[in-house]
Amino acid sequence: MAKGEQKKKNGPKEKKEKKGKKRPRLFIFLLVIIGIWWLNNYTLRTTKETVSSDKISSEIRLALISDQHATKSGISNDTIFRAVDKAKPDLVFILGDMYTSGSEWELIQKPVKLAEKLVTAGYPVYCVTGEHDYDDRYAAELRKAGARVMDYADERIEVRGSSLRIIGIDNVYYSPTFDLRNEYVLDDESFNILLAHIPNYEKFADFGADLSLCADTHGEMARLPFGLGPVYSSDKDVWLPGLLHKELEIYDKGFYDYDGGSMFITSGIGVYPAPVRFCNRPEVVVMDIEPKR
């Protein structure tokens, strides 16, 4: 048999074998992609942060929860509770948008049950609401569960020998004349903590709380690796701000210092409006406030 005829005879068989080998590789590739997507959107991480202050005499631990956007699936209350309970915080702050506006009452009850579980376990829980979970019935249920709803309220407490002043606001927008100095005078003898769902760096810097804790941005959901920031900034309406618009101040996730304190934004837990998180897993933040050395 001629060499050319042998090649022709074996050609279709070889192609079939190669095609058969490609299928398992494609299947494995798809499994890897699905696994990465699931990890980024439906597994909870604990993010640990530290701040220091000369107003604190011994370490105080906070746990921050936000933007659950409760659904029937996704990360469960039990998973969130275990992450908080493992950290054994002195205070738990729930920073808003724990359900999505228009949700049925069953879903609205989900963050209420989480708050109730935390309170029952002995954790003081302070809540502010956002643009989604502002319903008066929800706030009433939180209070009934034992949580403190901070709707333009403040409270002085002592934790581990240190005085804390907690101020909570429920703004869903900020007017040009917004100024918290018209509402509150900061306490020089206490460590002042401002709770606000929606961050407003300029206004909060003017106010000057020792620590402003915020949520809302979801970390802009998808982020570039290597600390290059969000893929898209909704506040500035630009793509790849960390690469293409370095001149812009983007307040999306993490710490932003100002004179006398800092603002911190957590990227929260939920995947609203769509599960497109990347390099930005759902998080519970455990934050230690330490004495300045």
Residue frames as qw, qx, qy, qz and C-alpha x, y, z in Angstrom:
[[0.000, 0.889, 0.458, 0.000, 0.00, 0.00, 0.00],
 [0.387, 0.553, -0.038, 0.737, 1.37, 3.44, -0.91],
 [0.300, -0.178, -0.492, 0.798, 2.31, 5.83, 1.89],
 [0.221, -0.082, -0.090, -0.968, -0.23, 8.42, 0.70],
 [0.604, -0.286, -0.587, -0.457, -3.02, 5.85, 0.79],
 [0.536, -0.262, -0.692, 0.407, -2.09, 4.84, 4.37],
 [0.080, -0.089, -0.281, 0.952, -2.35, 8.47, 5.52],
 [0.415, -0.146, -0.323, -0.838, -5.69, 8.87, 3.80],
 [0.624, -0.273, -0.716, -0.154, -7.01, 5.72, 5.42],
 [0.498, -0.327, -0.601, 0.534, -5.98, 6.74, 8.95],
 [0.076, 0.289, 0.003, 0.954, -6.87, 10.43, 8.62],
 [0.515, -0.508, -0.273, -0.634, -10.54, 10.42, 9.81],
 [0.789, -0.381, -0.460, 0.142, -9.69, 8.07, 12.70],
 [0.506, -0.011, -0.296, 0.810, -6.89, 10.32, 13.92],
 [0.136, -0.379, -0.077, -0.912, -9.18, 13.35, 13.74],
 [0.678, -0.496, -0.401, -0.367, -11.83, 11.51, 15.73],
 [0.741, -0.267, -0.432, 0.440, -9.28, 10.58, 18.42],
 [0.281, 0.142, -0.159, 0.936, -8.08, 14.18, 18.69],
 [0.377, -0.458, -0.228, -0.772, -11.67, 15.41, 18.96],
 [0.768, -0.437, -0.464, -0.064, -12.31, 12.87, 21.69],
 [0.610, -0.121, -0.368, 0.691, -9.29, 14.09, 23.65],
 [0.045, 0.322, 0.001, 0.946, -10.47, 17.72, 23.45],
 [0.516, -0.563, -0.438, -0.474, -13.84, 17.01, 25.08],
 [0.692, -0.498, -0.418, 0.312, -12.51, 16.15, 28.57],
 [0.420, -0.023, -0.103, 0.902, -10.24, 19.21, 28.43],
 [0.175, -0.427, -0.270, -0.845, -13.18, 21.45, 27.55],
 [0.644, -0.570, -0.477, -0.181, -15.23, 19.90, 30.36],
 [0.649, -0.341, -0.323, 0.599, -12.41, 20.49, 32.88],
 [0.217, 0.179, 0.058, 0.958, -12.00, 24.07, 31.63],
 [0.380, -0.540, -0.369, -0.654, -15.72, 24.74, 32.10],
 [0.709, -0.523, -0.453, 0.134, -15.60, 23.23, 35.60],
 [0.520, -0.138, -0.202, 0.818, -12.69, 25.51, 36.51],
 [0.030, -0.334, -0.186, -0.924, -14.54, 28.59, 35.22],
 [0.568, -0.577, -0.431, -0.398, -17.71, 27.64, 37.14],
 [0.716, -0.392, -0.407, 0.410, -15.61, 27.01, 40.27],
 [0.339, 0.035, -0.093, 0.935, -13.92, 30.40, 40.03],
 [0.265, -0.453, -0.299, -0.797, -17.29, 32.10, 39.50],
 [0.682, -0.547, -0.470, -0.121, -18.81, 30.26, 42.49],
 [0.633, -0.243, -0.336, 0.654, -15.84, 31.08, 44.72],
 [0.189, 0.148, 0.019, 0.971, -16.01, 34.76, 43.82],
 [0.362, -0.357, -0.264, -0.820, -19.76, 35.10, 44.33],
 [0.771, -0.405, -0.262, -0.416, -21.01, 32.56, 46.84],
 [0.771, -0.199, -0.447, 0.407, -18.25, 31.89, 49.35],
 [0.282, -0.941, -0.050, -0.178, -17.73, 34.14, 52.35],
 [0.643, 0.237, -0.379, 0.621, -14.36, 35.43, 53.48],
 [0.452, -0.828, -0.229, 0.242, -13.39, 37.19, 56.69],
 [0.454, 0.653, -0.095, 0.598, -11.44, 40.37, 56.00],
 [0.617, -0.586, -0.297, 0.433, -9.28, 41.49, 58.90],
 [0.257, 0.744, 0.002, 0.617, -8.44, 45.16, 59.39],
 [0.571, -0.457, -0.385, 0.563, -6.75, 47.19, 62.12],
 [0.096, 0.811, 0.031, 0.576, -6.89, 50.85, 63.15],
 [0.555, -0.227, -0.493, 0.630, -5.23, 52.55, 66.10],
 [0.141, -0.808, -0.168, -0.546, -6.17, 55.46, 68.32],
 [0.253, 0.214, -0.592, 0.735, -4.84, 57.18, 71.42],
 [0.530, -0.291, 0.107, -0.789, -8.46, 57.30, 72.65],
 [0.911, -0.105, -0.327, -0.228, -8.51, 53.51, 73.09],
 [0.373, -0.675, 0.586, -0.250, -7.02, 51.89, 76.20],
 [0.481, -0.167, 0.860, 0.047, -7.41, 48.23, 75.16],
 [0.058, 0.056, -0.771, -0.632, -8.24, 46.43, 71.91],
 [0.564, 0.340, 0.435, -0.613, -11.86, 46.57, 70.75],
 [0.194, -0.001, 0.863, 0.466, -13.11, 44.26, 68.01],
 [0.526, 0.400, 0.124, -0.740, -15.86, 45.17, 65.55],
 [0.396, 0.170, 0.847, 0.311, -17.65, 42.99, 63.00],
 [0.307, 0.424, -0.108, -0.845, -19.14, 44.66, 59.91],
 [0.380, 0.312, 0.857, 0.153, -21.96, 43.15, 57.86],
 [0.281, 0.522, 0.009, -0.805, -23.62, 44.83, 54.89],
 [0.480, 0.437, -0.427, -0.629, -25.44, 44.48, 51.58],
 [0.449, -0.026, 0.889, -0.086, -26.78, 40.99, 52.11],
 [0.491, 0.245, -0.374, -0.748, -29.52, 41.66, 49.52],
 [0.499, -0.099, 0.815, -0.279, -31.24, 38.59, 50.93],
 [0.597, 0.217, -0.547, -0.545, -32.25, 35.84, 48.52],
 [0.927, -0.190, 0.101, -0.308, -33.59, 32.32, 48.98],
 [0.930, 0.145, -0.109, 0.320, -30.25, 30.93, 47.86],
 [0.269, 0.774, -0.295, 0.491, -26.73, 32.24, 48.26],
 [0.311, 0.246, -0.689, 0.606, -24.77, 32.70, 51.48],
 [0.528, -0.563, -0.619, -0.143, -26.86, 31.62, 54.45],
 [0.377, -0.818, 0.116, -0.418, -27.45, 33.36, 57.76],
 [0.907, -0.400, 0.070, 0.109, -25.74, 30.44, 59.47],
 [0.765, 0.272, 0.002, 0.584, -22.56, 30.98, 57.44],
 [0.088, 0.741, -0.073, 0.662, -22.56, 34.71, 58.23],
 [0.651, -0.705, 0.065, -0.273, -23.24, 34.04, 61.91],
 [0.935, -0.186, 0.005, 0.300, -20.40, 31.51, 62.16],
 [0.559, 0.476, -0.065, 0.676, -17.94, 34.01, 60.65],
 [0.200, -0.751, 0.121, -0.618, -18.94, 36.64, 63.20],
 [0.821, -0.542, 0.032, -0.175, -19.13, 34.25, 66.14],
 [0.893, 0.075, -0.117, 0.429, -15.66, 32.86, 65.39],
 [0.348, 0.550, -0.151, 0.744, -14.22, 36.39, 65.66],
 [0.462, -0.580, -0.558, 0.374, -15.97, 37.07, 69.02],
 [0.193, 0.489, 0.053, 0.849, -16.43, 40.83, 68.39],
 [0.086, -0.266, -0.557, 0.782, -17.38, 43.34, 71.05],
 [0.393, 0.533, 0.218, -0.717, -19.84, 45.05, 68.69],
 [0.427, 0.281, 0.754, 0.413, -21.59, 44.12, 65.44],
 [0.208, 0.521, -0.013, -0.828, -22.46, 46.84, 62.92],
 [0.480, 0.431, 0.733, 0.218, -24.99, 46.08, 60.17],
 [0.136, -0.420, 0.151, 0.885, -24.55, 48.74, 57.49],
 [0.468, 0.505, 0.103, -0.718, -27.65, 48.53, 55.32],
 [0.617, 0.388, -0.456, -0.512, -29.20, 47.06, 52.16],
 [0.324, -0.221, 0.903, -0.175, -29.73, 43.74, 53.84],
 [0.518, 0.419, 0.745, 0.023, -32.59, 43.03, 51.46],
 [0.161, 0.093, 0.483, 0.856, -33.56, 44.41, 48.04],
 [0.357, 0.243, 0.226, -0.873, -36.44, 46.87, 47.74],
 [0.684, 0.172, -0.333, -0.626, -39.63, 45.15, 46.59],
 [0.246, 0.163, -0.951, 0.094, -38.70, 41.86, 48.27],
 [0.663, -0.441, -0.493, -0.352, -41.43, 39.68, 49.71],
 [0.512, -0.728, 0.232, -0.393, -41.80, 39.68, 53.48],
 [0.979, -0.166, 0.016, 0.118, -40.16, 36.24, 53.79],
 [0.704, 0.366, -0.120, 0.597, -36.89, 37.65, 52.43],
 [0.090, -0.764, 0.165, -0.617, -37.14, 40.81, 54.55],
 [0.799, -0.562, 0.082, -0.198, -37.30, 38.52, 57.57],
 [0.903, 0.164, -0.215, 0.334, -33.96, 36.93, 56.67],
 [0.348, 0.468, -0.359, 0.728, -31.71, 39.78, 57.91],
 [0.537, -0.587, 0.138, -0.591, -34.05, 40.25, 60.89],
 [0.966, -0.240, -0.083, -0.041, -33.43, 36.62, 61.85],
 [0.708, 0.320, -0.297, 0.555, -29.69, 37.14, 61.43],
 [0.050, -0.593, 0.286, -0.751, -29.78, 40.16, 63.75],
 [0.774, -0.464, 0.044, -0.429, -31.89, 38.22, 66.23],
 [0.954, -0.014, -0.224, 0.198, -29.44, 35.32, 66.19],
 [0.469, 0.430, -0.331, 0.696, -26.52, 37.67, 66.86],
 [0.342, -0.577, 0.211, -0.711, -28.36, 39.42, 69.70],
 [0.912, -0.321, -0.080, -0.241, -29.36, 36.09, 71.24],
 [0.860, 0.127, -0.281, 0.407, -25.70, 35.04, 71.15],
 [0.541, -0.677, -0.193, 0.460, -24.88, 38.10, 73.26],
 [0.457, 0.083, 0.228, 0.856, -23.54, 40.51, 70.65],
 [0.124, 0.695, 0.259, -0.659, -24.63, 44.18, 70.75],
 [0.441, 0.353, 0.628, 0.535, -25.95, 44.90, 67.25],
 [0.085, 0.646, 0.093, -0.753, -26.20, 48.40, 65.74],
 [0.493, 0.415, 0.675, 0.360, -27.92, 48.91, 62.37],
 [0.189, 0.511, -0.075, -0.835, -28.29, 51.62, 59.77],
 [0.669, 0.487, 0.558, -0.058, -30.51, 51.27, 56.72],
 [0.285, -0.196, 0.506, 0.790, -29.77, 51.97, 53.06],
 [0.359, 0.232, -0.255, -0.868, -31.68, 52.83, 49.92],
 [0.480, -0.054, -0.798, -0.360, -33.19, 49.33, 49.73],
 [0.480, -0.336, -0.790, 0.181, -34.03, 48.35, 53.32],
 [0.012, -0.194, 0.238, -0.952, -35.59, 51.58, 54.57],
 [0.500, -0.448, -0.586, -0.454, -39.04, 50.06, 55.29],
 [0.348, -0.527, 0.370, -0.681, -40.42, 51.10, 58.69],
 [0.935, -0.212, -0.036, -0.282, -41.71, 47.58, 59.30],
 [0.820, 0.261, -0.377, 0.344, -38.20, 46.21, 58.84],
 [0.133, 0.512, -0.449, 0.720, -36.77, 48.73, 61.32],
 [0.656, -0.421, 0.194, -0.596, -39.50, 47.83, 63.80],
 [0.981, -0.032, -0.185, -0.048, -38.69, 44.13, 63.43],
 [0.585, 0.400, -0.459, 0.536, -35.00, 44.82, 64.02],
 [0.210, -0.508, 0.402, -0.732, -35.83, 46.69, 67.21],
 [0.868, -0.266, 0.034, -0.419, -38.10, 43.87, 68.32],
 [0.916, 0.156, -0.316, 0.190, -35.18, 41.48, 67.74],
 [0.677, -0.648, -0.047, 0.347, -33.06, 43.56, 70.12],
 [0.597, 0.214, 0.164, 0.756, -30.93, 45.45, 67.58],
 [0.097, -0.707, -0.179, 0.678, -30.37, 49.18, 67.86],
 [0.488, 0.620, 0.448, 0.421, -31.52, 51.01, 64.71],
 [0.348, -0.479, -0.039, 0.805, -29.50, 54.21, 64.35],
 [0.281, 0.680, 0.495, 0.462, -31.73, 56.51, 62.31],
 [0.078, 0.680, -0.134, 0.717, -30.08, 59.82, 63.20],
 [0.754, -0.643, -0.073, -0.113, -29.35, 58.51, 66.67],
 [0.380, 0.582, -0.600, 0.396, -26.24, 58.45, 68.80],
 [0.854, -0.494, -0.134, -0.094, -25.18, 56.47, 71.82],
 [0.081, 0.707, -0.633, 0.304, -22.24, 56.60, 74.20],
 [0.959, -0.237, -0.128, -0.089, -21.05, 53.26, 75.52],
 [0.232, -0.736, 0.635, -0.038, -18.04, 51.89, 77.34],
 [0.968, 0.195, -0.152, -0.041, -16.21, 48.88, 75.90],
 [0.865, -0.002, -0.208, 0.456, -13.19, 47.34, 77.60],
 [0.479, -0.566, -0.169, 0.650, -12.50, 50.51, 79.55],
 [0.204, -0.038, 0.324, 0.923, -12.75, 52.85, 76.54],
 [0.332, 0.578, 0.408, -0.624, -15.52, 55.34, 75.75],
 [0.234, 0.173, 0.713, 0.638, -17.15, 55.00, 72.32],
 [0.375, 0.482, 0.249, -0.752, -19.67, 57.31, 70.71],
 [0.309, 0.203, 0.839, 0.398, -21.70, 55.66, 67.97],
 [0.333, 0.494, 0.070, -0.800, -23.59, 57.88, 65.53],
 [0.381, 0.210, 0.845, 0.310, -25.82, 56.41, 62.85],
 [0.324, 0.443, -0.054, -0.834, -27.47, 58.14, 59.89],
 [0.583, 0.305, 0.753, -0.007, -29.93, 56.83, 57.30],
 [0.277, 0.670, -0.187, -0.663, -29.36, 59.13, 54.30],
 [0.751, 0.294, 0.555, 0.205, -30.03, 57.73, 50.85],
 [0.490, 0.655, 0.143, 0.558, -28.81, 60.95, 49.24],
 [0.452, -0.484, -0.202, 0.722, -26.82, 63.98, 50.35],
 [0.237, 0.935, 0.254, 0.073, -27.84, 67.54, 49.53],
 [0.509, 0.573, -0.176, 0.618, -25.18, 70.16, 48.73],
 [0.225, -0.701, 0.261, -0.625, -25.80, 71.68, 52.16],
 [0.898, -0.315, -0.307, -0.012, -25.51, 68.39, 54.06],
 [0.219, 0.582, -0.545, 0.562, -23.32, 68.94, 57.12],
 [0.702, -0.360, -0.608, 0.087, -23.29, 66.60, 60.10],
 [0.326, 0.026, -0.416, 0.848, -21.75, 69.35, 62.21],
 [0.366, -0.307, -0.081, -0.875, -25.23, 70.90, 62.29],
 [0.803, -0.307, -0.389, -0.332, -26.54, 67.74, 63.98],
 [0.885, -0.372, -0.185, 0.208, -23.73, 66.53, 66.23],
 [0.021, -0.872, 0.455, -0.179, -20.72, 67.77, 68.14],
 [0.799, 0.181, -0.549, 0.164, -17.96, 65.18, 68.33],
 [0.713, -0.698, 0.043, -0.057, -16.84, 64.04, 71.74],
 [0.287, 0.760, -0.550, 0.192, -13.13, 64.70, 72.31],
 [0.408, -0.463, 0.718, -0.322, -13.06, 62.20, 75.17],
 [0.811, 0.127, 0.536, -0.195, -14.60, 59.35, 73.17],
 [0.219, -0.145, 0.775, 0.575, -13.69, 57.38, 70.06],
 [0.517, 0.450, 0.174, -0.706, -16.35, 58.59, 67.59],
 [0.279, 0.046, 0.886, 0.367, -17.73, 56.06, 65.10],
 [0.484, 0.370, -0.029, -0.792, -20.06, 57.16, 62.29],
 [0.427, 0.173, 0.879, 0.125, -22.27, 54.51, 60.66],
 [0.442, 0.571, -0.029, -0.691, -23.64, 55.39, 57.21],
 [0.819, 0.272, 0.501, 0.059, -24.69, 53.09, 54.40],
 [0.611, 0.719, 0.156, 0.290, -23.73, 55.42, 51.56],
 [0.623, -0.304, -0.018, 0.720, -20.18, 56.82, 51.67],
 [0.219, 0.934, 0.147, 0.243, -19.58, 60.54, 51.24],
 [0.740, -0.032, -0.205, 0.640, -15.88, 61.14, 51.73],
 [0.192, 0.456, -0.034, 0.868, -15.86, 64.94, 51.51],
 [0.493, -0.628, -0.113, -0.591, -18.74, 65.44, 53.94],
 [0.879, -0.416, -0.218, 0.084, -17.51, 62.81, 56.37],
 [0.640, 0.148, -0.199, 0.727, -14.01, 64.27, 56.28],
 [0.085, -0.574, 0.021, -0.814, -15.50, 67.66, 57.18],
 [0.733, -0.573, -0.159, -0.329, -17.33, 66.03, 60.10],
 [0.196, 0.648, -0.647, 0.351, -14.16, 64.32, 61.26],
 [0.892, -0.361, 0.118, -0.245, -15.31, 61.21, 63.14],
 [0.376, -0.581, 0.713, 0.111, -12.44, 59.00, 64.23],
 [0.200, -0.036, 0.931, 0.303, -13.87, 56.22, 62.07],
 [0.608, 0.311, 0.011, -0.731, -16.62, 56.36, 59.44],
 [0.346, -0.038, 0.931, 0.108, -17.98, 52.94, 58.42],
 [0.539, 0.434, -0.088, -0.716, -19.83, 52.62, 55.11],
 [0.589, 0.118, 0.792, 0.108, -21.07, 50.11, 52.53],
 [0.494, 0.696, 0.197, -0.483, -23.23, 50.42, 49.36],
 [0.274, 0.687, -0.509, -0.439, -20.55, 50.16, 46.64],
 [0.982, 0.060, 0.167, -0.068, -20.23, 46.34, 46.74],
 [0.536, -0.461, 0.494, 0.506, -16.58, 47.10, 45.98],
 [0.439, 0.561, -0.312, -0.629, -17.98, 47.82, 42.50],
 [0.945, 0.131, 0.177, -0.242, -18.45, 44.02, 42.19],
 [0.909, 0.260, 0.049, 0.321, -15.72, 43.08, 39.68],
 [0.247, -0.906, 0.277, 0.205, -12.18, 44.21, 40.42],
 [0.651, 0.619, -0.426, 0.105, -8.87, 43.97, 38.64],
 [0.888, -0.289, -0.199, 0.298, -6.17, 41.83, 40.26],
 [0.616, 0.092, -0.161, 0.766, -3.01, 43.25, 41.88],
 [0.213, -0.619, -0.386, 0.650, -4.90, 46.05, 43.61],
 [0.181, 0.077, 0.409, 0.891, -5.73, 47.90, 40.39],
 [0.297, 0.198, 0.253, -0.899, -9.23, 48.84, 41.52],
 [0.612, 0.388, 0.590, -0.357, -12.72, 48.24, 40.12],
 [0.420, 0.259, 0.681, 0.540, -13.48, 47.36, 36.53],
 [0.007, -0.626, -0.416, -0.659, -16.11, 50.12, 36.52],
 [0.126, -0.199, -0.494, 0.837, -16.77, 53.08, 38.82],
 [0.002, -0.688, -0.695, -0.207, -20.50, 53.84, 39.01],
 [0.240, -0.787, -0.251, 0.509, -19.83, 57.04, 40.96],
 [0.122, -0.592, 0.341, 0.720, -17.56, 58.51, 38.26],
 [0.766, 0.545, 0.242, -0.239, -19.12, 56.57, 35.35],
 [0.304, 0.737, -0.578, -0.171, -15.76, 55.42, 33.98],
 [0.992, 0.038, -0.120, 0.019, -14.21, 52.07, 33.10],
 [0.838, 0.048, -0.196, 0.507, -10.89, 50.91, 34.55],
 [0.121, -0.975, 0.018, -0.184, -10.35, 54.03, 36.69],
 [0.688, -0.618, 0.290, 0.247, -7.23, 52.57, 38.33],
 [0.685, 0.036, 0.464, 0.560, -5.60, 52.23, 34.91],
 [0.334, 0.528, 0.448, 0.640, -7.12, 54.90, 32.68],
 [0.162, -0.817, -0.169, -0.527, -8.25, 57.61, 35.11],
 [0.648, -0.163, -0.497, 0.553, -5.66, 57.76, 37.88],
 [0.069, 0.279, -0.138, 0.948, -6.41, 61.42, 38.44],
 [0.566, -0.471, -0.298, -0.608, -9.87, 60.58, 39.81],
 [0.202, -0.275, 0.753, -0.562, -10.54, 59.94, 43.49],
 [0.657, -0.137, -0.621, -0.405, -12.43, 56.64, 43.64],
 [0.340, -0.301, 0.662, -0.597, -14.08, 55.62, 46.91],
 [0.745, 0.059, -0.487, -0.452, -15.11, 52.03, 46.40],
 [0.920, -0.253, -0.300, 0.022, -13.51, 49.73, 48.99],
 [0.722, -0.004, -0.342, 0.602, -11.16, 49.88, 51.95],
 [0.386, -0.677, -0.270, 0.565, -9.68, 52.77, 53.95],
 [0.326, 0.675, 0.167, 0.640, -9.56, 56.44, 52.95],
 [0.467, -0.377, -0.400, 0.693, -7.82, 58.70, 55.44],
 [0.045, 0.828, 0.188, 0.527, -8.77, 62.26, 56.30],
 [0.115, 0.482, -0.457, 0.739, -7.58, 64.73, 58.92],
 [0.428, -0.309, 0.503, -0.684, -8.34, 63.19, 62.29],
 [0.718, 0.035, 0.615, -0.323, -9.69, 59.86, 61.11],
 [0.019, 0.203, -0.825, -0.527, -10.60, 57.61, 58.19],
 [0.758, 0.195, 0.061, -0.619, -13.50, 56.27, 56.19],
 [0.213, -0.195, 0.947, 0.143, -13.77, 52.53, 55.59],
 [0.707, 0.234, -0.147, -0.651, -16.01, 50.91, 52.94],
 [0.489, -0.112, 0.865, -0.021, -16.87, 47.22, 53.01],
 [0.287, 0.162, -0.661, -0.674, -17.86, 45.46, 49.80],
 [0.690, -0.039, 0.255, -0.677, -20.53, 43.47, 51.64],
 [0.499, -0.090, 0.857, -0.097, -22.04, 40.07, 51.03],
 [0.669, 0.492, 0.488, -0.268, -24.69, 40.02, 48.30],
 [0.418, -0.020, 0.630, 0.654, -24.44, 39.80, 44.52],
 [0.298, 0.817, 0.464, -0.170, -27.10, 42.35, 43.60],
 [0.702, 0.294, 0.084, -0.643, -27.91, 43.15, 40.81],
 [0.903, 0.318, -0.261, -0.122, -26.09, 40.13, 39.31],
 [0.834, -0.457, 0.243, 0.192, -23.48, 37.57, 40.43],
 [0.664, 0.676, -0.095, 0.304, -20.50, 39.19, 38.71],
 [0.458, -0.833, 0.307, 0.057, -18.06, 39.53, 41.60],
 [0.868, 0.329, -0.169, 0.331, -14.43, 38.96, 40.67],
 [0.502, 0.226, -0.396, 0.735, -11.36, 39.43, 42.89],
 [0.242, -0.302, 0.222, -0.895, -13.89, 40.72, 45.43],
 [0.382, -0.253, -0.888, -0.025, -15.45, 37.89, 47.38],
 [0.500, -0.713, -0.268, -0.412, -18.37, 38.49, 49.76],
 [0.432, 0.240, -0.585, 0.643, -16.98, 39.54, 53.11],
 [0.537, -0.803, -0.257, -0.011, -17.58, 39.97, 56.78],
 [0.347, 0.651, -0.353, 0.576, -15.07, 42.51, 58.09],
 [0.721, -0.574, -0.291, 0.257, -13.43, 41.99, 61.46],
 [0.283, 0.741, -0.141, 0.592, -11.84, 45.26, 62.54],
 [0.667, -0.445, -0.381, 0.461, -9.63, 45.68, 65.60],
 [0.017, 0.906, -0.058, 0.418, -9.26, 49.13, 67.13],
 [0.796, -0.151, -0.340, 0.478, -5.98, 49.15, 69.02],
 [0.336, -0.883, -0.031, 0.325, -4.35, 51.62, 71.41],
 [0.519, 0.800, -0.196, 0.230, -1.83, 53.80, 69.59],
 [0.841, -0.366, -0.043, 0.397, 1.68, 52.89, 70.68]]
